[in-house]
């Protein structure tokens, strides 16, 4: 009798789990093909360490560039990184440097910007965004063009997983 009650409860809980998932909000336990790694350099070798997974992303808004995470602790992991490599499965898509508002450098390629004013995380074409001179703007546009196919794969995967928003 105990065994059949346990089996019924197990089936009901599994049914609840599957019914609670929607197309707009995927299940947290659902696997994602997206993997985000940082590269730590040592004297003997390079080692990529997983910083977060696609399932750690709540959503990405391509219109604003905002990247929202399920757990705010993910931002602390990013802050301690220099750059993050984006993967889809085993395929390397692109790399983004981590940009904090305390930095006094210009980066003319993709950045993960942790904005100290609003506490939000953005994927941006460069840092700081307000740079407006021909050389930097041209370089940013060229880097965006070079990354276009990989970016498209990234966006398609986010859409497939229900983690994409646009205004």
Phi, psi and omega in degrees: 000314180301320182296318180291325176295317178297318179297317179296315178298321179296315180295317180296318179293322177296319178298317178299317180299312182290326179285338182281348178277142176230169179292330183274332179230094182293158179295142181296332184272356178294137180281149178242149176278349182274133179226137182237122186235150170251151178257121176256124181267131173239176181291333185261329182199172173262140178226122176273132180241133179291125179267313176201170181243168176302327180291346176277349178272125175282310174195162174233129178255107184292331180295318181260342184083001183289135178244111183255133182256155177294319183240127182294344178293339178300325180298321178296324177296320180292318181304327182275006181255158175264318177210155183236131176264133179262128179235149167242103189065235178266356182275124176284127180266299181194175181236143175234134175279148178274128180240127176246152183296346179276356182282146178241041179238161174253130177240124183253036177216178184304134177230153165259105185263120174264105186280118183285342181284318181247356178073011183261165181247136182229144166264119185230159183286350179178174179223136349286157184292335185282357178301130182218069172229155189302317182297309181293318181297317179296315180298319178297318179295319178297316179296322178296317179297317179297332183266357191304314182294316179293321178299318179299318177296319178300312181296316179299321178293318177299318178297315180301323182271359180074030182247018184247137174228151170215153181274000000 
